[in-house]
Amino acid sequence: MTKQTEKSRQGHEIETDLLTKRELAKKLRVTEKTVENWQNAGHIKKLTIGGAVRYSWPDVVASIKSQSA
């Protein structure tokens, strides 16, 4: 899994599991349009942070598992 790091206000690096649409599509081996369709259908949730859309990898995995059960 690709880990991204961000700096906190105190200057500490924080590891996140947030992915862009492109990164998520690549990780799931689907197109970006498929990610968008799943998002629009309510299968996965997006996070909007300062205008940037991100997806939480643990949340996506949980959503996929719950829908395939």
N, C-alpha and C positions, 0 to 999 in steps of 0.2 A: 504494500500500500504506500502510496506517495504521502509523505508527511510534509506539511508545510509549517514553517515557523513564522511567528509574528512577534513583534516586540510589544511588551506591555508598557504602560505609561511609566513604570519604574525602570524600564530598559531591559527587563528580563525576557529571554526568548521563551515563547510558549508554543508547544507542539499542538497542531490542530489536525482534525480529520476532515477538514472542509475541502471540497473539490469544486472546480468549475464544471460547467456542463460538458465541456470538451473532455476534461479529465475523467469525469464519471462515465461518459459514453465509451471512452477508450477502455476503462477498467471493466465495464460490463460487456464489452465487445458488441455494442449496438451503435446506431447513429445518434447524432445530437438531436435529430428530429424525434426519434423514439423516446429519448429522455424527456423532451418537451411534451410529447403526447402522454407519457406516464404521469408527468407533473400535472398537466391539464385535467387528466382523468382522476386525479387525487390518489394515485398509487404511490407516489413519492412526494415529499414535501421539499420546498425550496426555502432557503433563508435569504433574506435581502439585508445586506449589511452595507450601509452607506451607498446604496444604489447598485451594488455588485451582488449578483445572484450566486449563491453557493449551495452545495448539498452536503449534508452530514453523512459520511460513509456509514457509521454505525446505524443511523436511522434508516438509510436506504436498505442495508442488509436486513434489518428487522422487518421492514415493510415487505420486502421480497419473500422472506421466510414466512411471514404471517399470511400472505396471499397464496402461497403454494401449499399451505397446510390443509 
